[in-house]
Amino acid sequence: MTIIRITLVVTTILALFSSSFAQPTNSATKKTLVYKMEIVREIDPAAWRIVKSGLNEAVTLKADLILIRMNTYGGLVNVADSIRTKILNCKIPIWVFIDNQAASAGALISIACDRIYMRQGASIGAATVVDQTGAAMPDKYQSFMRSMMRATAESHGKDTLFNGKDSIFKWRRDPLIAEAMVDPRTIIPGLIDSTKVLTFTTQEAIKYGYCEGEAESVSEVLSLGKISNYEIREQHISALEKAIGFLLNPLVQGILIMLIFAGIYFELQTPGIGFPLVLALSAAVVYFAPLYMEGLAENWELSLFFIGLILIAVEVFAIPGFGVIGIAGITFTFLGLTLSMIDNEIFRQEGPIPTILIVQPVLIVALSMFLSLIMAITLSQKLFTDKRSPLYRLALHTSLKGEDGFVGIDLNQKNMIGKNGITLTMLRPAGKVTINEEIFDAISTDGVIDKDQPVFVKKDEAGQLYVSKV
């Protein structure tokens, strides 16, 4: 037993001795892989696409850290919500470097990140929801933004502080401060009164726990984060991605919708199939293609749109007047365009759907349809009535006047009253009859009359023969 013990002791000493001279392990020399991406634009669908693509690429590369360089004055709340949700659900730590501004939607995204670093002179805050003119939106929109800001701040948890025997819990990012960036009614004694929306400078953000440090560059940010041995991989945006991002801009989408309906309108005003229809179909392809590639538009939404167009065509060309089929066609077309803008994932999530995610696409499509109709009517009056227009010859400008001997009915029908004929088709109650080897449109006064049945012409009214069974 003594020999065994001596052997174990010697072996242990040799192992410790050899380990002290061993080479550093791979983990000690491994570089920290930092994936760097930028949000230096308006927060719009294109920004959401870029961020989503970047975060997915960082996961594929197994990056150790994601660093976002930000400079934005804000943008769409629904897009910012999608980005902040993606950031909160990401397993890789995400830091943000505010290079200049993180206003409005940019503030929400920044607060979602694990750490915030700011350049001297930068600012974060002013997250009140506003419309296109800069006026504050109704309180239901502000309420949605307030709750998102609070929830995002709360997602970073609390720090535990010890005061003697008792533990004190303090939010790492105070939710009330996040709410004050939205609502001017929020009061924080010593920080903000009830008349201003909160915006932090760099030093103020550091003081109140909304910034981990001041930095002038990405390398300084990593140095403050105690990362010295690192490799940076930058996100590269291809020409295709830029084109898709451009087409997902709400303004561009509105223009494409206007082209679709204007093309359809002009096609209905001209004989045959021509340039307006080609324009409408091309605009539809350009509108739906990026939405389909992004997974927003699904097959059933495309089907709704094209079924709507078919129903409109049936109503115009096959059925007199405008009724249920035409209304259904317009409704299907509207739904196809609108729903293709909305991420269907929101319908699968639990809880209420944020109103703004539905309202914005509805407003874009409705306003674009209305403007396209107004513009199409205005342009058609100029293009088809102006003799200098290349489309002038496509319109009929000759009037058939009654004083010139032109009438809109067959005068020979008056001579058919009191005569017998044979039904050429079944009358249900309308159809065709032959009288003296001539074919006339007729309406049965006795309900349905089968084909090849003798009939008697009772009257001619408003250019229409009325017949009954013999």
Secondary structure, 3 states (H helix, E strand, C coil): CHHHHHHHHHHHHHHHHHHHCCCCCHHHHCCEEEEEEEECCCECHHHHHHHHHHHHHHHHHCCCEEEEEEEECCECHHHHHHHHHHHHCCCCCEEEEEEEEEECHHHHHHHHCCEEEECCCCEEECCCCECCCCCECCHHHHHHHHHHHHHHHHCCCEEEEEECCEEEEEECCCHHHHHHCCCCCCCECCCECCCCCCEEEHHHHHHCCCCCEECCCHHHHHHHCCCCCEEEEECCCCHHHHHHHHHCCHHHHHHHHHHHHHHHHHHHHCCCCCHHHHHHHHHHHHHHHHHHHCCCCCHHHHHHHHHHHHHHHHHHHCCCCCCHHHHHHHHHHHHHHHHCCCCCHHHHCCCCCCHHHHHHHHHHHHHHHHHHHHHHHHHHHHHHHCCCCCCHHHCCCCCCCHHHCCCCCCHHHHHHCCCEEEECCCECCEEEEEECCEEEEEEECCCCECCCCEEEEEEEECCEEEEEEC
